[in-house]
Amino acid sequence: MESCPYCKKEIDSLISICPHCQKSLKPDYPGMNPKWFLGIWIFFLALVAVMLISMFGR
Ligand SMILES: [Zn+2]
């Protein structure tokens, strides 16, 4: 058994959210990775840039 780092109660090591205090025990979840957000932002900005160039670049 592991213990919750927030409320110190014993929890199952397989669960991702503590049943006692409802805190997320896996902050490194891939969907919340800052690098992932940065990649999406770069893609979005590149898309906007291409749209602007295609609209005003004629
Ligand atoms: Zn807890």
N, CA, C, O and the ligand as a Tripos MOL2 file, in Angstrom:
@<TRIPOS>MOLECULE
protein
  233   231    59     0     0
PROTEIN
NO_CHARGES

@<TRIPOS>ATOM
      1 N           0.8330   -1.2110    0.0000 N.3       1 MET1
      2 CA          0.0000    0.0000    0.0000 C.3       1 MET1
      3 C           0.8680    1.2620    0.0000 C.2       1 MET1
      4 O           1.8660    1.3490    0.7150 O.2       1 MET1
      5 N           0.4590    2.2420   -0.8250 N.am      2 GLU2
      6 CA          1.1120    3.5480   -0.7920 C.3       2 GLU2
      7 C           0.2830    4.4880    0.0700 C.2       2 GLU2
      8 O          -0.8520    4.1840    0.4390 O.2       2 GLU2
      9 N           0.8770    5.6420    0.3830 N.am      3 SER3
     10 CA          0.1050    6.6490    1.1100 C.3       3 SER3
     11 C           0.0100    7.9200    0.2710 C.2       3 SER3
     12 O           0.9360    8.2730   -0.4600 O.2       3 SER3
     13 N          -1.1150    8.5870    0.3910 N.am      4 CYS4
     14 CA         -1.3520    9.8230   -0.3580 C.3       4 CYS4
     15 C          -0.3850   10.9070    0.1100 C.2       4 CYS4
     16 O          -0.2560   11.1120    1.3170 O.2       4 CYS4
     17 N           0.3050   11.6150   -0.8020 N.am      5 PRO5
     18 CA          1.2350   12.6770   -0.3950 C.3       5 PRO5
     19 C           0.5240   13.9030    0.1630 C.2       5 PRO5
     20 O           1.1590   14.7670    0.7670 O.2       5 PRO5
     21 N          -0.7860   13.9840   -0.0340 N.am      6 TYR6
     22 CA         -1.5380   15.1680    0.4220 C.3       6 TYR6
     23 C          -2.1820   14.9510    1.7800 C.2       6 TYR6
     24 O          -2.0340   15.7750    2.6830 O.2       6 TYR6
     25 N          -2.9140   13.8160    1.9280 N.am      7 CYS7
     26 CA         -3.6300   13.6090    3.1880 C.3       7 CYS7
     27 C          -3.0260   12.4790    4.0130 C.2       7 CYS7
     28 O          -3.4860   12.2060    5.1210 O.2       7 CYS7
     29 N          -1.9840   11.8110    3.4730 N.am      8 LYS8
     30 CA         -1.2210   10.7620    4.1770 C.3       8 LYS8
     31 C          -2.0170    9.4960    4.4950 C.2       8 LYS8
     32 O          -1.5690    8.6680    5.2880 O.2       8 LYS8
     33 N          -3.1650    9.3450    3.8970 N.am      9 LYS9
     34 CA         -3.9440    8.1290    4.1230 C.3       9 LYS9
     35 C          -3.5240    7.0580    3.1380 C.2       9 LYS9
     36 O          -3.0200    7.3670    2.0590 O.2       9 LYS9
     37 N          -3.7280    5.8000    3.5020 N.am     10 GLU10
     38 CA         -3.3340    4.6950    2.6280 C.3      10 GLU10
     39 C          -4.2640    4.6060    1.4390 C.2      10 GLU10
     40 O          -5.4850    4.6940    1.5650 O.2      10 GLU10
     41 N          -3.6420    4.4250    0.2590 N.am     11 ILE11
     42 CA         -4.4130    4.3540   -0.9800 C.3      11 ILE11
     43 C          -3.8640    3.2360   -1.8530 C.2      11 ILE11
     44 O          -2.7540    2.7490   -1.6410 O.2      11 ILE11
     45 N          -4.6450    2.8490   -2.8160 N.am     12 ASP12
     46 CA         -4.2190    1.8660   -3.8100 C.3      12 ASP12
     47 C          -3.2600    2.5530   -4.7800 C.2      12 ASP12
     48 O          -3.5540    3.6430   -5.2720 O.2      12 ASP12
     49 N          -2.1270    1.9310   -5.0540 N.am     13 SER13
     50 CA         -1.1220    2.5620   -5.9140 C.3      13 SER13
     51 C          -1.5600    2.6400   -7.3740 C.2      13 SER13
     52 O          -0.9360    3.3500   -8.1620 O.2      13 SER13
     53 N          -2.6180    1.9280   -7.7490 N.am     14 LEU14
     54 CA         -3.0530    1.9160   -9.1510 C.3      14 LEU14
     55 C          -4.0030    3.0520   -9.4860 C.2      14 LEU14
     56 O          -4.1740    3.3940  -10.6560 O.2      14 LEU14
     57 N          -4.6120    3.6300   -8.4900 N.am     15 ILE15
     58 CA         -5.5790    4.6930   -8.7680 C.3      15 ILE15
     59 C          -4.8740    6.0050   -9.0550 C.2      15 ILE15
     60 O          -3.7390    6.2080   -8.6220 O.2      15 ILE15
     61 N          -5.5380    6.9040   -9.7860 N.am     16 SER16
     62 CA         -4.9230    8.1710  -10.1720 C.3      16 SER16
     63 C          -5.4420    9.3380   -9.3450 C.2      16 SER16
     64 O          -4.8420   10.4130   -9.3450 O.2      16 SER16
     65 N          -6.5560    9.1360   -8.6360 N.am     17 ILE17
     66 CA         -7.1090   10.2130   -7.8090 C.3      17 ILE17
     67 C          -7.3600    9.6690   -6.4100 C.2      17 ILE17
     68 O          -7.9680    8.6110   -6.2480 O.2      17 ILE17
     69 N          -6.8950   10.3890   -5.4100 N.am     18 CYS18
     70 CA         -7.0720    9.9520   -4.0280 C.3      18 CYS18
     71 C          -8.5560    9.9570   -3.6520 C.2      18 CYS18
     72 O          -9.2310   10.9690   -3.8370 O.2      18 CYS18
     73 N          -9.0740    8.8390   -3.1250 N.am     19 PRO19
     74 CA        -10.4960    8.8030   -2.7460 C.3      19 PRO19
     75 C         -10.7970    9.5880   -1.4790 C.2      19 PRO19
     76 O         -11.9630    9.8260   -1.1600 O.2      19 PRO19
     77 N          -9.7640    9.9920   -0.7550 N.am     20 HIS20
     78 CA         -9.9780   10.7030    0.5040 C.3      20 HIS20
     79 C         -10.0200   12.2120    0.2950 C.2      20 HIS20
     80 O         -10.9030   12.8880    0.8240 O.2      20 HIS20
     81 N          -9.0630   12.7500   -0.4800 N.am     21 CYS21
     82 CA         -8.9910   14.2020   -0.6630 C.3      21 CYS21
     83 C          -9.2160   14.6120   -2.1120 C.2      21 CYS21
     84 O          -9.2010   15.8050   -2.4160 O.2      21 CYS21
     85 N          -9.4250   13.6480   -3.0230 N.am     22 GLN22
     86 CA         -9.7510   13.8940   -4.4330 C.3      22 GLN22
     87 C          -8.6150   14.5610   -5.2190 C.2      22 GLN22
     88 O          -8.8470   15.0910   -6.3050 O.2      22 GLN22
     89 N          -7.3920   14.5380   -4.6790 N.am     23 LYS23
     90 CA         -6.2750   15.1520   -5.4050 C.3      23 LYS23
     91 C          -5.7290   14.1750   -6.4510 C.2      23 LYS23
     92 O          -5.7480   12.9590   -6.2570 O.2      23 LYS23
     93 N          -5.2490   14.7290   -7.5480 N.am     24 SER24
     94 CA         -4.6500   13.9030   -8.5810 C.3      24 SER24
     95 C          -3.2780   13.4260   -8.1270 C.2      24 SER24
     96 O          -2.4490   14.2240   -7.6890 O.2      24 SER24
     97 N          -3.0400   12.1180   -8.2340 N.am     25 LEU25
     98 CA         -1.7780   11.5450   -7.7630 C.3      25 LEU25
     99 C          -0.7760   11.3550   -8.8840 C.2      25 LEU25
    100 O           0.3590   10.9460   -8.6400 O.2      25 LEU25
    101 N          -1.1860   11.6510  -10.1240 N.am     26 LYS26
    102 CA         -0.2940   11.4860  -11.2680 C.3      26 LYS26
    103 C          -0.2390   12.7810  -12.0800 C.2      26 LYS26
    104 O          -0.8820   12.8830  -13.1250 O.2      26 LYS26
    105 N           0.5380   13.7890  -11.5990 N.am     27 PRO27
    106 CA          0.6110   15.0710  -12.3050 C.3      27 PRO27
    107 C           1.3100   14.9730  -13.6440 C.2      27 PRO27
    108 O           1.2020   15.8890  -14.4600 O.2      27 PRO27
    109 N           2.0320   13.8740  -13.8940 N.am     28 ASP28
    110 CA          2.7540   13.7200  -15.1600 C.3      28 ASP28
    111 C           1.8980   13.0410  -16.2250 C.2      28 ASP28
    112 O           2.4260   12.4010  -17.1340 O.2      28 ASP28
    113 N           0.6080   13.1760  -16.1180 N.am     29 TYR29
    114 CA         -0.2970   12.6530  -17.1300 C.3      29 TYR29
    115 C           0.0410   13.2700  -18.4860 C.2      29 TYR29
    116 O           0.1400   14.4940  -18.5730 O.2      29 TYR29
    117 N           0.2250   12.4710  -19.5640 N.am     30 PRO30
    118 CA          0.7040   12.9840  -20.8510 C.3      30 PRO30
    119 C          -0.1170   14.1440  -21.4040 C.2      30 PRO30
    120 O           0.4330   15.0550  -22.0240 O.2      30 PRO30
    121 N          -1.4180   14.1160  -21.1840 N.am     31 GLY31
    122 CA         -2.2770   15.1860  -21.7060 C.3      31 GLY31
    123 C          -2.0310   16.5270  -21.0560 C.2      31 GLY31
    124 O          -2.3970   17.5640  -21.6100 O.2      31 GLY31
    125 N          -1.4080   16.5200  -19.8750 N.am     32 MET32
    126 CA         -1.1670   17.7760  -19.1780 C.3      32 MET32
    127 C           0.2890   18.2020  -19.2890 C.2      32 MET32
    128 O           0.7200   19.1090  -18.5770 O.2      32 MET32
    129 N           1.0500   17.5690  -20.1660 N.am     33 ASN33
    130 CA          2.4610   17.8900  -20.3140 C.3      33 ASN33
    131 C           2.6380   19.2820  -20.9290 C.2      33 ASN33
    132 O           2.0700   19.5440  -21.9880 O.2      33 ASN33
    133 N           3.4080   20.1870  -20.3020 N.am     34 PRO34
    134 CA          3.6160   21.5280  -20.8630 C.3      34 PRO34
    135 C           4.1930   21.4990  -22.2680 C.2      34 PRO34
    136 O           3.8670   22.3560  -23.0890 O.2      34 PRO34
    137 N           5.0530   20.5170  -22.5550 N.am     35 LYS35
    138 CA          5.6280   20.4150  -23.9000 C.3      35 LYS35
    139 C           4.5410   20.1610  -24.9380 C.2      35 LYS35
    140 O           4.6060   20.6610  -26.0610 O.2      35 LYS35
    141 N           3.5480   19.3830  -24.5470 N.am     36 TRP36
    142 CA          2.4300   19.0800  -25.4370 C.3      36 TRP36
    143 C           1.6560   20.3640  -25.7480 C.2      36 TRP36
    144 O           1.2890   20.6130  -26.8960 O.2      36 TRP36
    145 N           1.4100   21.1810  -24.7060 N.am     37 PHE37
    146 CA          0.7110   22.4510  -24.9000 C.3      37 PHE37
    147 C           1.5280   23.3780  -25.7930 C.2      37 PHE37
    148 O           0.9800   24.0600  -26.6580 O.2      37 PHE37
    149 N           2.8500   23.3990  -25.5760 N.am     38 LEU38
    150 CA          3.7260   24.2570  -26.3810 C.3      38 LEU38
    151 C           3.6660   23.8330  -27.8510 C.2      38 LEU38
    152 O           3.6230   24.6850  -28.7390 O.2      38 LEU38
    153 N           3.6620   22.5310  -28.1090 N.am     39 GLY39
    154 CA          3.5700   22.0290  -29.4790 C.3      39 GLY39
    155 C           2.2750   22.4430  -30.1380 C.2      39 GLY39
    156 O           2.2620   22.8340  -31.3050 O.2      39 GLY39
    157 N           1.1780   22.3590  -29.3890 N.am     40 ILE40
    158 CA         -0.1240   22.7680  -29.9270 C.3      40 ILE40
    159 C          -0.1260   24.2550  -30.2430 C.2      40 ILE40
    160 O          -0.6570   24.6760  -31.2710 O.2      40 ILE40
    161 N           0.4780   25.0640  -29.3450 N.am     41 TRP41
    162 CA          0.5380   26.5070  -29.5530 C.3      41 TRP41
    163 C           1.3670   26.8450  -30.8000 C.2      41 TRP41
    164 O           0.9700   27.7020  -31.5900 O.2      41 TRP41
    165 N           2.4990   26.1870  -30.9770 N.am     42 ILE42
    166 CA          3.3470   26.4450  -32.1450 C.3      42 ILE42
    167 C           2.5900   26.0870  -33.4170 C.2      42 ILE42
    168 O           2.6520   26.8120  -34.4100 O.2      42 ILE42
    169 N           1.8760   24.9650  -33.3820 N.am     43 PHE43
    170 CA          1.0820   24.5400  -34.5300 C.3      43 PHE43
    171 C          -0.0090   25.5670  -34.8290 C.2      43 PHE43
    172 O          -0.2280   25.9210  -35.9880 O.2      43 PHE43
    173 N          -0.6930   26.0440  -33.7880 N.am     44 PHE44
    174 CA         -1.7750   27.0100  -33.9440 C.3      44 PHE44
    175 C          -1.2520   28.3260  -34.5200 C.2      44 PHE44
    176 O          -1.8490   28.8860  -35.4390 O.2      44 PHE44
    177 N          -0.1300   28.8190  -33.9760 N.am     45 LEU45
    178 CA          0.4450   30.0750  -34.4460 C.3      45 LEU45
    179 C           0.9170   29.9490  -35.8940 C.2      45 LEU45
    180 O           0.7600   30.8800  -36.6840 O.2      45 LEU45
    181 N           1.4970   28.7940  -36.2410 N.am     46 ALA46
    182 CA          1.9290   28.5590  -37.6160 C.3      46 ALA46
    183 C           0.7320   28.5530  -38.5510 C.2      46 ALA46
    184 O           0.7990   29.0880  -39.6580 O.2      46 ALA46
    185 N          -0.3720   27.9440  -38.1040 N.am     47 LEU47
    186 CA         -1.5950   27.8890  -38.9070 C.3      47 LEU47
    187 C          -2.1410   29.3010  -39.1450 C.2      47 LEU47
    188 O          -2.5290   29.6380  -40.2630 O.2      47 LEU47
    189 N          -2.1690   30.1230  -38.0890 N.am     48 VAL48
    190 CA         -2.6430   31.5060  -38.2040 C.3      48 VAL48
    191 C          -1.7300   32.2940  -39.1470 C.2      48 VAL48
    192 O          -2.2100   33.0720  -39.9710 O.2      48 VAL48
    193 N          -0.4230   32.0910  -39.0250 N.am     49 ALA49
    194 CA          0.5270   32.7870  -39.8860 C.3      49 ALA49
    195 C           0.2980   32.4220  -41.3460 C.2      49 ALA49
    196 O           0.3090   33.2970  -42.2120 O.2      49 ALA49
    197 N           0.0930   31.1500  -41.6260 N.am     50 VAL50
    198 CA         -0.1600   30.6970  -43.0020 C.3      50 VAL50
    199 C          -1.4520   31.3080  -43.5260 C.2      50 VAL50
    200 O          -1.5240   31.7130  -44.6860 O.2      50 VAL50
    201 N          -2.4850   31.3770  -42.6660 N.am     51 MET51
    202 CA         -3.7580   31.9620  -43.0750 C.3      51 MET51
    203 C          -3.5980   33.4420  -43.4030 C.2      51 MET51
    204 O          -4.1330   33.9160  -44.4050 O.2      51 MET51
    205 N          -2.8670   34.1740  -42.5690 N.am     52 LEU52
    206 CA         -2.6480   35.6030  -42.7840 C.3      52 LEU52
    207 C          -1.8470   35.8360  -44.0630 C.2      52 LEU52
    208 O          -2.1540   36.7420  -44.8380 O.2      52 LEU52
    209 N          -0.8310   35.0220  -44.2750 N.am     53 ILE53
    210 CA          0.0010   35.1700  -45.4830 C.3      53 ILE53
    211 C          -0.8420   34.9000  -46.7270 C.2      53 ILE53
    212 O          -0.7140   35.5980  -47.7330 O.2      53 ILE53
    213 N          -1.7100   33.8760  -46.6530 N.am     54 SER54
    214 CA         -2.5360   33.5510  -47.8140 C.3      54 SER54
    215 C          -3.5900   34.6140  -48.0750 C.2      54 SER54
    216 O          -4.0160   34.7910  -49.2160 O.2      54 SER54
    217 N          -4.0180   35.3270  -47.0360 N.am     55 MET55
    218 CA         -5.0360   36.3710  -47.2020 C.3      55 MET55
    219 C          -4.4410   37.6870  -47.6910 C.2      55 MET55
    220 O          -5.0110   38.3550  -48.5540 O.2      55 MET55
    221 N          -3.2750   38.0580  -47.1240 N.am     56 PHE56
    222 CA         -2.7030   39.3710  -47.4210 C.3      56 PHE56
    223 C          -1.4660   39.3140  -48.3050 C.2      56 PHE56
    224 O          -0.9100   40.3540  -48.6590 O.2      56 PHE56
    225 N          -1.0380   38.1360  -48.6580 N.am     57 GLY57
    226 CA          0.2000   37.9940  -49.4010 C.3      57 GLY57
    227 C           0.0310   38.0200  -50.9170 C.2      57 GLY57
    228 O           0.9790   37.7260  -51.6460 O.2      57 GLY57
    229 N          -1.1640   38.3670  -51.4020 N.am     58 ARG58
    230 CA         -1.3830   38.3680  -52.8590 C.3      58 ARG58
    231 C          -1.0560   39.7230  -53.4790 C.2      58 ARG58
    232 O          -1.1860   39.8950  -54.6910 O.2      58 ARG58
    233 ZN         -5.3650   12.1030   -0.2640 Zn       59 ZN59
@<TRIPOS>BOND
     1     1     2 1
     2     2     3 1
     3     3     4 2
     4     3     5 am
     5     5     6 1
     6     6     7 1
     7     7     8 2
     8     7     9 am
     9     9    10 1
    10    10    11 1
    11    11    12 2
    12    11    13 am
    13    13    14 1
    14    14    15 1
    15    15    16 2
    16    15    17 am
    17    17    18 1
    18    18    19 1
    19    19    20 2
    20    19    21 am
    21    21    22 1
    22    22    23 1
    23    23    24 2
    24    23    25 am
    25    25    26 1
    26    26    27 1
    27    27    28 2
    28    27    29 am
    29    29    30 1
    30    30    31 1
    31    31    32 2
    32    31    33 am
    33    33    34 1
    34    34    35 1
    35    35    36 2
    36    35    37 am
    37    37    38 1
    38    38    39 1
    39    39    40 2
    40    39    41 am
    41    41    42 1
    42    42    43 1
    43    43    44 2
    44    43    45 am
    45    45    46 1
    46    46    47 1
    47    47    48 2
    48    47    49 am
    49    49    50 1
    50    50    51 1
    51    51    52 2
    52    51    53 am
    53    53    54 1
    54    54    55 1
    55    55    56 2
    56    55    57 am
    57    57    58 1
    58    58    59 1
    59    59    60 2
    60    59    61 am
    61    61    62 1
    62    62    63 1
    63    63    64 2
    64    63    65 am
    65    65    66 1
    66    66    67 1
    67    67    68 2
    68    67    69 am
    69    69    70 1
    70    70    71 1
    71    71    72 2
    72    71    73 am
    73    73    74 1
    74    74    75 1
    75    75    76 2
    76    75    77 am
    77    77    78 1
    78    78    79 1
    79    79    80 2
    80    79    81 am
    81    81    82 1
    82    82    83 1
    83    83    84 2
    84    83    85 am
    85    85    86 1
    86    86    87 1
    87    87    88 2
    88    87    89 am
    89    89    90 1
    90    90    91 1
    91    91    92 2
    92    91    93 am
    93    93    94 1
    94    94    95 1
    95    95    96 2
    96    95    97 am
    97    97    98 1
    98    98    99 1
    99    99   100 2
   100    99   101 am
   101   101   102 1
   102   102   103 1
   103   103   104 2
   104   103   105 am
   105   105   106 1
   106   106   107 1
   107   107   108 2
   108   107   109 am
   109   109   110 1
   110   110   111 1
   111   111   112 2
   112   111   113 am
   113   113   114 1
   114   114   115 1
   115   115   116 2
   116   115   117 am
   117   117   118 1
   118   118   119 1
   119   119   120 2
   120   119   121 am
   121   121   122 1
   122   122   123 1
   123   123   124 2
   124   123   125 am
   125   125   126 1
   126   126   127 1
   127   127   128 2
   128   127   129 am
   129   129   130 1
   130   130   131 1
   131   131   132 2
   132   131   133 am
   133   133   134 1
   134   134   135 1
   135   135   136 2
   136   135   137 am
   137   137   138 1
   138   138   139 1
   139   139   140 2
   140   139   141 am
   141   141   142 1
   142   142   143 1
   143   143   144 2
   144   143   145 am
   145   145   146 1
   146   146   147 1
   147   147   148 2
   148   147   149 am
   149   149   150 1
   150   150   151 1
   151   151   152 2
   152   151   153 am
   153   153   154 1
   154   154   155 1
   155   155   156 2
   156   155   157 am
   157   157   158 1
   158   158   159 1
   159   159   160 2
   160   159   161 am
   161   161   162 1
   162   162   163 1
   163   163   164 2
   164   163   165 am
   165   165   166 1
   166   166   167 1
   167   167   168 2
   168   167   169 am
   169   169   170 1
   170   170   171 1
   171   171   172 2
   172   171   173 am
   173   173   174 1
   174   174   175 1
   175   175   176 2
   176   175   177 am
   177   177   178 1
   178   178   179 1
   179   179   180 2
   180   179   181 am
   181   181   182 1
   182   182   183 1
   183   183   184 2
   184   183   185 am
   185   185   186 1
   186   186   187 1
   187   187   188 2
   188   187   189 am
   189   189   190 1
   190   190   191 1
   191   191   192 2
   192   191   193 am
   193   193   194 1
   194   194   195 1
   195   195   196 2
   196   195   197 am
   197   197   198 1
   198   198   199 1
   199   199   200 2
   200   199   201 am
   201   201   202 1
   202   202   203 1
   203   203   204 2
   204   203   205 am
   205   205   206 1
   206   206   207 1
   207   207   208 2
   208   207   209 am
   209   209   210 1
   210   210   211 1
   211   211   212 2
   212   211   213 am
   213   213   214 1
   214   214   215 1
   215   215   216 2
   216   215   217 am
   217   217   218 1
   218   218   219 1
   219   219   220 2
   220   219   221 am
   221   221   222 1
   222   222   223 1
   223   223   224 2
   224   223   225 am
   225   225   226 1
   226   226   227 1
   227   227   228 2
   228   227   229 am
   229   229   230 1
   230   230   231 1
   231   231   232 2
@<TRIPOS>SUBSTRUCTURE
     1 MET1         2 RESIDUE 1 A MET
     2 GLU2         6 RESIDUE 1 A GLU
     3 SER3        10 RESIDUE 1 A SER
     4 CYS4        14 RESIDUE 1 A CYS
     5 PRO5        18 RESIDUE 1 A PRO
     6 TYR6        22 RESIDUE 1 A TYR
     7 CYS7        26 RESIDUE 1 A CYS
     8 LYS8        30 RESIDUE 1 A LYS
     9 LYS9        34 RESIDUE 1 A LYS
    10 GLU10       38 RESIDUE 1 A GLU
    11 ILE11       42 RESIDUE 1 A ILE
    12 ASP12       46 RESIDUE 1 A ASP
    13 SER13       50 RESIDUE 1 A SER
    14 LEU14       54 RESIDUE 1 A LEU
    15 ILE15       58 RESIDUE 1 A ILE
    16 SER16       62 RESIDUE 1 A SER
    17 ILE17       66 RESIDUE 1 A ILE
    18 CYS18       70 RESIDUE 1 A CYS
    19 PRO19       74 RESIDUE 1 A PRO
    20 HIS20       78 RESIDUE 1 A HIS
    21 CYS21       82 RESIDUE 1 A CYS
    22 GLN22       86 RESIDUE 1 A GLN
    23 LYS23       90 RESIDUE 1 A LYS
    24 SER24       94 RESIDUE 1 A SER
    25 LEU25       98 RESIDUE 1 A LEU
    26 LYS26      102 RESIDUE 1 A LYS
    27 PRO27      106 RESIDUE 1 A PRO
    28 ASP28      110 RESIDUE 1 A ASP
    29 TYR29      114 RESIDUE 1 A TYR
    30 PRO30      118 RESIDUE 1 A PRO
    31 GLY31      122 RESIDUE 1 A GLY
    32 MET32      126 RESIDUE 1 A MET
    33 ASN33      130 RESIDUE 1 A ASN
    34 PRO34      134 RESIDUE 1 A PRO
    35 LYS35      138 RESIDUE 1 A LYS
    36 TRP36      142 RESIDUE 1 A TRP
    37 PHE37      146 RESIDUE 1 A PHE
    38 LEU38      150 RESIDUE 1 A LEU
    39 GLY39      154 RESIDUE 1 A GLY
    40 ILE40      158 RESIDUE 1 A ILE
    41 TRP41      162 RESIDUE 1 A TRP
    42 ILE42      166 RESIDUE 1 A ILE
    43 PHE43      170 RESIDUE 1 A PHE
    44 PHE44      174 RESIDUE 1 A PHE
    45 LEU45      178 RESIDUE 1 A LEU
    46 ALA46      182 RESIDUE 1 A ALA
    47 LEU47      186 RESIDUE 1 A LEU
    48 VAL48      190 RESIDUE 1 A VAL
    49 ALA49      194 RESIDUE 1 A ALA
    50 VAL50      198 RESIDUE 1 A VAL
    51 MET51      202 RESIDUE 1 A MET
    52 LEU52      206 RESIDUE 1 A LEU
    53 ILE53      210 RESIDUE 1 A ILE
    54 SER54      214 RESIDUE 1 A SER
    55 MET55      218 RESIDUE 1 A MET
    56 PHE56      222 RESIDUE 1 A PHE
    57 GLY57      226 RESIDUE 1 A GLY
    58 ARG58      230 RESIDUE 1 A ARG
    59 ZN59       233 GROUP 0 **** ****
